[in-house]
Amino acid sequence: MKHDKEWYEVVRQLLTHQRLASLATVNAKHSPFLSLVPYAIDTREKGFLIHISELAVHRANLAQNSEDVSLMVTEAEPVSGPVHALVRLSMQVHAQFIEKKSHAADFDHAKNTYSERFPEAAFMFDFADFHLVRLRPTELRLVAGFGAARNLKVTQFEALLESL
């Protein structure tokens, strides 16, 4: 992965073909908690959107600590064969709850973006106990195969999102 064009295409393929990410949060006792979340790509606000239940442990953790949060998107595991070289993008992210009442236009944009990716889940926006959260990357690390790892600049990543 010597050229920007190569990593750019790897990340573009990964983010557009995968729909689930691992979300790592920290609870009040500073213990890590890992969960699996569907995500949508928010090209306008340069981040990711998740729609989470009030009952979810990670919702409480994000409300208490929006800074110590990680997100990882990984290539799907093959049915057979090696798994050590799977493509993966690890990110430190800042979490921001998008409130319907105080940020109606932003909420509508986020809701529409999420619903476009997951039309089968649009009905969950009728539930009062679900929250939209925007995750904005602050640090990124791409592993694009065995021996092909690099840090990405946030500005590079944002440029990639603008082109999706």
Secondary structure, 3 states (H helix, E strand, C coil): CCCHHHHHHHHHHHHHHCCEEEEEEECCCCCEEEEEEECEEECCCCEEEEEEECCCHHHHHHHHCCCCEEEEEECCCCCCCCCCCCCEEEEEEEEEEECCCCCHHHHHHHHHHHHHHCHHHHHHHHCCCEEEEEEEEEEEEEECCCCCEEEECHHHHHHHHHCC
